[in-house]
Amino acid sequence: MKFTQMEKKQLVIYGLVAFAVPYLLGVLMWYGYNHGIDVSVFPNAQMMYPAAGVMLAFLLTKGKDEWMPRRFFITFLVLTGLMIAMCIGSIFMPSPTVWLMAVQFGVIGASILGWIMLLTEKREKRTAYGMRWKNWKKALFCIGLFLLLYVLRTVIACAMSGQMEILGLIAGNPLTWISVASLPINFFLVFIAFFGEEYGWRYFLQPMLQKRFGLRWGVIIVGIVWGLWHMPVNLFYYSPGSGLESMAAQQITCITLGIFFAYAYMKTQNIWVPVILHYLNNNLVPIISANYSADVLQNQQTTWGSLLPALLLNGACFGLFLLAKEFRKKRKETAEYAKIDTNM
């Protein structure tokens, strides 16, 4: 099924914001990295761009829609602009401690303001633009299933590497359980970044591509696109010393996790489910690594030899959900099932 003219306009606007902005700022990341300047502000800001692209696309193509939550959209776009300003400032006025604190408080402040603006919008507006919590039983099932699979993947990975004793040390550390207990509270203080990604990938782009390429291929393409979107972060933050290997590993992660996130979204039609899953995925890494700090994500070393085990393990735990019944609808049912308004 082809895109409508309005959908084409929306995709162009979305692409310019979600991709052109991080790639252009990637030049600044390259400059900063090569001059020994801290670039940790950039990954936090980049998480805002997909949703900002969606919101700008809606404002420019459907601006007269009375059910659009304009107050929340405009607030989000302004906050995204402030995050971009922080990125630029961190390069031209480098001060790692100052900018790290600024971005941390910025994300918290943006999340609190975001909740205020979102919850003061009319319920009908939140519903019309996919931001209402619903199907809570299915939602809790998907969240619980993800946690189970995440733990299972961790146990298998430790067993394969002969490091099972590390799990015992992590489980015996009180800081582990303090960190786990703080996850639900912290979510409300940093949700804006994870919403920033998932509202773009799962709410907007996934149904668009499923309508055009089918339920399965649409999700796979989203995963590939999501992985490519990480390129500046892979090259200059996650794994500067093994950028190509990191980009390949990112494809494995984004495609397989993207399949499960898509499954959860299709099952619940609740965007908050993939938002929560994304938050858990990112914030459990410091815990299972026993680092207990987001610094564990920076300056990683990825090897070509680690890719095949990662593909097999992630594919078995998450990729196999491509066979779930949610993906087995006939092509003619795709537009309706993916909740696409073909008359937009």
Secondary structure by P-SEA (a helix, b strand, c coil): ccccaaaaaaaaaaaaaccaaaaaaaaaaaaaaaacccaaaaaaaaaacaaaaaaaaaaaccccccccaaaaaaaaaaaaaaaaaaaaaaaacccaaaaaaaaaaaaaaaaaaaaaaaaaccaaaaaaacccccaaaaaaaaaaaaaaaaaaaaaaaaaaaccaaaaaaaaacaaaaaaaaaaaaaaaacaaaaaaccccccccaaaaaaacccaaaaaaaaaaaaaaaaccccccccccccaaaaaaaaaaaaaaaaaaaaaaaaacccaaaaaaaaaaaaaacccccccccccccccccccccaaaaaaaaaaaaccccccccccccccccccccccccccc
